């Protein structure tokens, strides 16, 4: 059976290379790793002709020689960072290596004979798929590896990272103890990443501070809880937005996906006397600006549904803002939240603070599916938001959410923006109308 060419794609530090090593160990096969980052010379893959001074076989043949096996597991690390210059294009040379139909007759220039690579299990790793040429990407089976949730990081830290850092820093189990709330504070307040590298560094930093106190005789055992952690490491570097306690007009809790996981994102709208102007701020990309324009057009076309006069827009200047203006924002997932914010503003009805939403909207009000559902949902749950509005077509994506978290979330699946408004808008008149002008 010809082995498939696997490509693990995901952010740094999520264990792509380690997974390749584990696959080799579980299969009982030899393991070799090739670092392709910055490789520019085609001869590094195909080898040099023996007429050249200092000629050598290519990296593939060298890896097979070093492994001492004709069917090892070879991890091609950072395949998305292959370069090219006047010496050739290594990514084009990789086409023959990674094609199961061709690599049984792979020809290395140094060997000058065909070599059968069909028995080798190639596993490539990449951070960004867009940087891999389309022809090369087509030859690989892509497996996306998402970042770890905070609960995953907590379990991995307790099982592996702490033990490793205790050994590295010469501490014993009896001299330091990490509590759950201390680790949770370390994960959320001092690291912001999809992987685990920075978390391990911060655990090592805590261990070194405790080791110093042990050496100086200041303490025999340190219990690292939230209070002790802040004392050792200083104030938390990262602070999270808290969900709104009181419903307000024009303020909607949206959900965003980032490489380090999900985040909640507030969208605010106000209306001031004007002549029909529309302003969107917050360092938005073109896609999100188009979503805001589509949301405004839908609101204008449907204004009769809510008993608002059609000339309301002619007498007001609408300003939509997404806070954290230093952070670039772009993506096709804010249409539903933008529409809800605008319609809340127009009708004077407040938006529930305990509801978060994601999804794109069309000019007719249909809700379209988006990505990153797992990360977005867990971000909402972390902030204490238990009701999440999702596009109906994203229902299948909720299967990726761990059951323990899924039980705590009330999913509401919608196909049209009217269904979102029925859930998100508060009808009472005595609610704080916050930003309504």
C-alpha positions as CSV (number, residue, x, y, z in Angstrom):
1,X,0.0,0.0,0.0
2,X,1.4,3.4,-1.0
3,X,1.6,5.6,2.1
4,X,-0.3,8.9,1.9
5,X,1.8,12.1,2.1
6,X,0.6,13.9,5.3
7,X,0.8,17.6,6.0
8,X,0.1,18.8,9.5
9,X,-0.9,22.5,9.4
10,X,-1.3,24.7,12.5
11,X,0.2,27.5,14.6
12,X,3.6,27.2,16.2
13,X,4.0,25.1,19.3
14,X,1.0,22.8,18.9
15,X,3.1,19.6,18.5
16,X,3.2,19.0,14.8
17,X,6.8,17.7,14.8
18,X,6.3,15.8,18.0
19,X,3.3,14.1,16.5
20,X,5.5,12.9,13.6
21,X,8.0,11.5,16.0
22,X,5.2,9.7,18.0
23,X,3.9,8.2,14.7
24,X,7.3,6.8,13.9
25,X,7.6,5.3,17.5
26,X,4.1,3.8,17.4
27,X,4.8,2.1,14.0
28,X,8.2,0.9,15.1
29,X,10.0,2.7,12.2
30,X,13.1,4.8,12.1
31,X,12.6,8.6,12.4
32,X,14.4,11.4,10.6
33,X,13.7,15.1,10.5
34,X,14.6,17.5,7.7
35,X,14.5,21.3,8.4
36,X,13.4,22.9,5.1
37,X,13.1,26.5,6.4
38,X,15.2,28.9,4.3
39,X,16.3,26.1,1.8
40,X,16.9,27.7,-1.6
41,X,19.1,25.4,-3.6
42,X,17.3,22.7,-5.6
43,X,20.4,20.5,-5.4
44,X,19.7,20.1,-1.6
45,X,16.8,18.0,-2.7
46,X,18.0,16.3,-5.9
47,X,21.7,16.1,-5.0
48,X,24.7,17.4,-7.0
49,X,26.2,15.7,-10.1
50,X,29.4,14.0,-9.2
51,X,31.4,16.1,-11.6
52,X,31.1,19.0,-9.2
53,X,33.7,19.6,-6.5
54,X,32.2,18.8,-3.1
55,X,29.2,16.9,-4.6
56,X,26.8,15.3,-2.1
57,X,23.6,13.4,-2.3
58,X,20.4,15.3,-1.6
59,X,18.9,15.6,1.8
60,X,16.3,12.9,1.2
61,X,18.9,10.3,0.3
62,X,21.1,11.4,3.2
63,X,18.2,11.0,5.6
64,X,17.5,7.4,4.4
65,X,21.2,6.6,4.7
66,X,21.4,8.0,8.2
67,X,18.3,6.1,9.3
68,X,19.7,2.8,8.0
69,X,16.2,1.9,6.7
70,X,14.5,2.1,3.3
71,X,11.1,2.8,4.9
72,X,11.6,5.4,7.7
73,X,9.3,8.2,8.8
74,X,10.7,11.5,7.5
75,X,9.3,14.7,8.8
76,X,9.7,17.6,6.4
77,X,9.7,20.5,8.9
78,X,8.5,24.0,7.8
79,X,7.7,23.1,4.2
80,X,5.9,26.4,3.8
81,X,9.2,28.2,4.3
82,X,11.0,26.8,1.2
83,X,12.6,29.6,-0.7
84,X,13.8,30.0,-4.3
85,X,16.5,31.9,-6.2
86,X,18.8,31.6,-9.2
87,X,19.9,28.1,-8.1
88,X,16.5,26.7,-8.7
89,X,13.2,26.1,-6.9
90,X,13.3,23.4,-4.2
91,X,9.5,23.4,-3.9
92,X,9.3,22.2,-7.5
93,X,11.9,19.5,-6.8
94,X,9.7,18.3,-3.9
95,X,6.9,17.6,-6.4
96,X,8.5,14.3,-7.4
97,X,9.5,13.4,-3.8
98,X,5.9,13.8,-2.5
99,X,4.0,12.3,-5.4
100,X,3.1,8.6,-4.5
101,X,2.7,7.9,-8.3
102,X,6.2,9.2,-9.2
103,X,8.5,8.8,-6.2
104,X,9.1,5.0,-6.7
105,X,11.4,6.2,-9.5
106,X,13.0,9.2,-7.7
107,X,16.3,10.0,-9.4
108,X,19.0,11.7,-7.3
109,X,21.7,13.4,-9.4
110,X,24.5,12.0,-7.2
111,X,23.3,8.4,-7.4
112,X,22.3,8.6,-11.1
113,X,20.0,5.7,-10.7
114,X,16.3,5.4,-9.7
115,X,15.6,5.1,-6.0
116,X,12.3,3.8,-4.6
117,X,10.8,6.2,-2.1
118,X,7.4,4.7,-2.0
119,X,8.1,2.9,1.3
120,X,9.0,6.1,3.1
121,X,6.2,7.8,5.1
122,X,6.6,11.5,4.5
123,X,5.0,13.9,7.1
124,X,5.3,17.6,6.3
125,X,4.6,20.4,8.7
126,X,3.5,24.0,7.9
127,X,2.2,27.1,9.7
128,X,0.5,28.7,6.8
129,X,-0.9,26.8,3.8
130,X,-1.1,29.8,1.6
131,X,2.7,29.9,1.2
132,X,2.8,26.3,-0.2
133,X,2.6,26.2,-4.1
134,X,-0.8,24.9,-5.2
135,X,0.7,21.9,-7.1
136,X,2.7,20.8,-4.1
137,X,-0.3,21.3,-1.8
138,X,-2.4,19.1,-4.0
139,X,-0.1,16.1,-3.5
140,X,-0.5,16.2,0.3
141,X,-3.3,15.1,2.6
142,X,-3.9,18.2,4.8
143,X,-4.6,17.7,8.5
144,X,-5.4,20.9,10.4
145,X,-4.2,21.0,14.0
146,X,-5.8,23.7,16.0
147,X,-4.5,25.4,19.1
148,X,-5.0,24.0,22.6
149,X,-7.9,25.2,24.7
150,X,-7.2,26.5,28.2
151,X,-8.4,23.3,29.7
152,X,-6.0,21.3,27.5
153,X,-3.1,23.5,28.5
154,X,-4.0,23.0,32.2
155,X,-4.0,19.2,31.9
156,X,-0.8,19.1,29.8
157,X,1.0,21.4,32.3
158,X,0.0,19.2,35.2
159,X,0.9,16.0,33.5
160,X,4.1,17.0,31.7
161,X,5.4,20.6,31.7
162,X,5.7,21.0,35.5
163,X,7.6,17.7,35.9
164,X,10.0,18.7,33.1
165,X,10.7,22.1,34.6
166,X,11.1,20.8,38.1
167,X,13.8,18.5,36.8
168,X,15.5,21.2,34.7
169,X,15.6,23.6,37.7
170,X,16.7,21.1,40.4
171,X,13.5,21.3,42.4
172,X,11.7,18.5,44.2
173,X,7.9,17.9,44.4
174,X,8.0,18.7,48.1
175,X,9.4,22.2,47.5
176,X,6.8,23.6,45.1
177,X,3.1,23.0,44.4
178,X,1.0,24.5,41.6
179,X,-2.7,24.9,42.4
180,X,-5.3,24.9,39.6
181,X,-6.2,28.6,40.0
182,X,-2.5,29.5,39.9
183,X,-2.0,27.6,36.6
184,X,-5.2,29.0,35.1
185,X,-4.0,32.6,36.0
186,X,-0.6,31.8,34.4
187,X,-2.2,30.5,31.2
188,X,-4.7,33.3,30.7
189,X,-2.8,36.2,32.2
190,X,0.8,35.6,31.2
191,X,0.7,33.7,27.9
192,X,-1.2,34.3,24.7
193,X,-0.5,31.6,22.2
194,X,-2.0,28.6,20.5
195,X,0.8,26.2,21.6
196,X,2.7,25.5,24.8
197,X,6.2,27.0,24.4
198,X,5.6,30.2,26.2
199,X,3.6,28.5,29.0
200,X,6.6,26.1,29.6
201,X,8.9,29.2,29.7
202,X,6.7,30.9,32.3
203,X,6.5,27.7,34.4
204,X,10.3,27.5,34.3
205,X,10.5,31.2,35.3
206,X,8.3,30.5,38.4
207,X,10.4,27.4,39.2
208,X,13.7,29.5,39.1
209,X,12.2,32.1,41.4
210,X,11.1,29.4,43.9
211,X,14.5,27.7,43.6
212,X,16.3,30.9,44.5
213,X,14.1,31.2,47.7
214,X,15.0,27.6,48.6
215,X,18.7,28.2,48.1
216,X,18.5,31.4,50.3
217,X,16.6,29.5,52.9
218,X,13.6,31.8,52.7
219,X,11.1,29.0,52.2
220,X,11.0,25.2,52.3
221,X,7.8,24.8,50.2
222,X,6.0,27.3,48.0
223,X,2.3,26.9,47.1
224,X,1.9,28.8,43.8
225,X,-1.7,30.0,43.8
226,X,-3.1,33.1,42.1
227,X,-1.9,35.5,44.8
228,X,1.6,33.9,45.1
229,X,1.9,33.9,41.3
230,X,1.2,37.6,41.0
231,X,3.7,38.2,43.8
232,X,6.4,36.2,41.9
233,X,5.6,37.3,38.3
234,X,4.2,40.8,38.7
235,X,0.8,41.9,37.4
236,X,-0.8,39.9,34.6
237,X,0.3,41.0,31.1
238,X,-3.0,40.2,29.3
239,X,-6.4,41.2,30.5
240,X,-9.6,39.9,29.0
241,X,-12.8,41.7,28.1
242,X,-15.6,40.9,30.5
243,X,-19.1,40.4,29.1
244,X,-21.6,43.1,29.7
245,X,-23.7,42.7,32.9
246,X,-26.4,45.1,31.8
247,X,-28.1,45.1,28.4
248,X,-27.4,48.2,26.4
249,X,-28.6,49.7,23.1
250,X,-26.1,49.3,20.2
251,X,-23.5,47.2,22.0
252,X,-23.2,43.6,20.8
253,X,-20.9,40.8,21.9
254,X,-19.3,39.2,18.8
255,X,-16.9,36.3,18.5
256,X,-13.6,36.4,16.7
257,X,-11.0,33.7,15.8
258,X,-7.3,34.4,16.2
259,X,-4.3,32.1,15.9
260,X,-4.0,31.9,19.7
261,X,-7.7,30.9,20.0
262,X,-11.0,32.6,20.2
263,X,-11.8,36.1,21.6
264,X,-15.0,38.0,22.4
265,X,-15.2,41.3,20.4
266,X,-17.6,44.2,21.2
267,X,-19.3,46.1,18.4
268,X,-20.7,49.5,19.4
269,X,-23.0,51.8,17.5
270,X,-24.3,55.3,18.2
271,X,-26.4,57.8,16.3
272,X,-25.9,61.5,16.4
273,X,-27.7,64.3,14.5
274,X,-26.5,64.4,10.9
275,X,-27.4,64.0,7.3
276,X,-27.2,60.3,6.6
277,X,-23.4,59.7,7.1
278,X,-22.0,56.3,8.0
279,X,-18.6,55.9,9.7
280,X,-16.9,52.6,10.6
281,X,-13.7,52.7,12.8
282,X,-11.4,50.3,14.6
283,X,-8.7,49.4,12.1
284,X,-11.0,47.1,10.0
285,X,-10.0,45.3,6.8
286,X,-11.8,45.4,3.5
287,X,-13.9,42.3,4.3
288,X,-15.3,43.7,7.5
289,X,-16.0,47.1,6.0
290,X,-18.1,45.3,3.4
291,X,-19.9,43.4,6.1
292,X,-20.7,46.7,7.8
293,X,-22.0,48.2,4.6
294,X,-24.2,45.1,3.9
295,X,-25.6,45.2,7.4
296,X,-26.5,48.9,7.0
297,X,-28.2,48.2,3.6
298,X,-30.2,45.4,5.1
299,X,-31.3,47.6,8.1
300,X,-32.4,50.4,5.7
301,X,-34.4,48.0,3.5
302,X,-36.1,46.4,6.5
303,X,-36.8,49.6,8.5
304,X,-40.6,49.3,8.1
305,X,-40.6,46.0,10.1
306,X,-39.9,47.9,13.3
307,X,-42.2,50.8,12.9
308,X,-39.3,53.3,12.4
309,X,-39.8,56.2,9.9
310,X,-38.0,55.7,6.6
311,X,-36.4,59.1,6.9
312,X,-34.7,58.3,10.2
313,X,-31.4,57.6,8.4
314,X,-31.5,61.0,6.6
315,X,-31.5,62.8,10.0
316,X,-28.7,60.8,11.7
317,X,-25.0,60.1,11.4
318,X,-24.3,56.5,12.4
319,X,-20.9,55.6,13.8
320,X,-20.0,51.9,14.3
321,X,-16.8,51.2,16.3
322,X,-14.9,48.1,17.2
323,X,-12.7,48.8,20.3
324,X,-9.0,47.9,20.5
325,X,-8.1,50.0,17.5
326,X,-4.5,49.0,17.6
327,X,-5.4,45.4,16.6
328,X,-6.1,44.8,12.9
329,X,-9.5,43.1,12.3
330,X,-10.6,41.4,9.2
331,X,-12.7,38.4,8.5
332,X,-16.1,37.4,7.2
333,X,-17.8,36.6,10.5
334,X,-19.0,39.9,12.0
335,X,-22.0,40.5,9.7
336,X,-24.6,39.2,12.2
337,X,-23.2,41.1,15.1
338,X,-23.0,44.3,13.0
339,X,-26.6,44.0,11.9
340,X,-27.8,43.3,15.4
341,X,-26.0,46.4,16.7
342,X,-27.4,48.7,14.0
343,X,-31.0,47.4,14.4
344,X,-30.7,47.7,18.2
345,X,-29.7,51.3,17.7
346,X,-32.5,52.1,15.2
347,X,-35.3,50.5,17.3
348,X,-33.9,51.6,20.7
349,X,-34.1,48.0,22.0
350,X,-31.2,46.8,24.1
351,X,-29.1,43.8,23.3
352,X,-28.6,41.0,25.9
353,X,-25.2,41.0,27.5
354,X,-25.2,37.2,28.1
355,X,-25.5,36.4,24.4
356,X,-22.6,36.1,21.9
357,X,-22.9,35.6,18.2
358,X,-21.0,34.9,15.0
359,X,-22.0,34.6,11.3
360,X,-22.0,36.5,8.0
361,X,-25.1,38.1,6.6
362,X,-26.3,38.7,3.0
363,X,-28.3,41.7,1.7
364,X,-31.5,39.7,2.1
365,X,-30.8,38.8,5.8
366,X,-29.7,35.2,5.3
367,X,-27.0,34.0,7.8
368,X,-24.0,32.3,6.2
369,X,-21.6,29.9,7.9
370,X,-18.2,30.9,9.2
371,X,-15.1,29.1,10.6
372,X,-13.4,28.7,14.0
373,X,-16.5,27.6,15.8
374,X,-14.7,25.5,18.4
375,X,-12.4,28.3,19.4
376,X,-15.1,31.0,19.4
377,X,-17.5,29.0,21.5
378,X,-14.9,28.1,24.1
379,X,-13.9,31.8,24.3
380,X,-17.5,32.7,25.1
381,X,-17.7,30.1,27.8
382,X,-14.5,31.3,29.3
383,X,-16.1,34.8,29.7
384,X,-19.2,33.3,31.4
385,X,-21.4,33.6,28.3
386,X,-23.6,30.5,28.0
387,X,-25.8,31.4,25.0
388,X,-24.2,31.4,21.6
389,X,-25.9,32.2,18.3
390,X,-24.5,30.3,15.3
391,X,-25.4,29.8,11.7
392,X,-27.5,26.7,11.1
393,X,-24.9,25.3,8.6
394,X,-22.3,25.4,11.4
395,X,-24.2,22.8,13.5
396,X,-21.9,20.1,12.3
397,X,-18.8,22.0,13.6
398,X,-20.1,21.8,17.2
399,X,-19.2,18.1,17.2
400,X,-15.5,19.2,17.7
401,X,-16.3,20.8,21.0
402,X,-15.6,18.6,24.1
403,X,-18.7,17.2,25.6
404,X,-17.9,18.6,29.1
405,X,-18.0,22.1,27.6
406,X,-20.9,21.4,25.2
407,X,-23.2,20.7,28.1
408,X,-22.7,24.2,29.5
409,X,-23.6,26.0,26.3
410,X,-27.0,26.8,24.9
411,X,-26.6,26.8,21.1
412,X,-29.1,28.7,19.0
413,X,-28.9,27.9,15.3
414,X,-30.3,30.5,12.9
415,X,-30.9,30.9,9.2
416,X,-32.1,34.5,9.1
417,X,-31.2,37.7,11.0
418,X,-34.8,38.0,12.2
419,X,-34.2,34.8,14.3
420,X,-31.1,36.4,15.8
421,X,-33.1,39.5,16.8
422,X,-35.8,37.5,18.5
423,X,-33.2,36.0,20.8
424,X,-30.8,38.9,21.3
425,X,-33.0,42.0,21.7
426,X,-34.6,42.9,25.0
427,X,-38.2,44.2,24.8
428,X,-38.5,45.9,28.2
429,X,-38.7,49.7,28.3
430,X,-36.9,50.1,31.6
431,X,-33.5,48.9,30.3
432,X,-30.5,51.2,30.3
433,X,-30.3,52.6,26.8
434,X,-26.6,53.3,27.2
435,X,-25.2,54.6,23.9
436,X,-28.5,55.4,22.1
437,X,-28.5,59.0,20.9
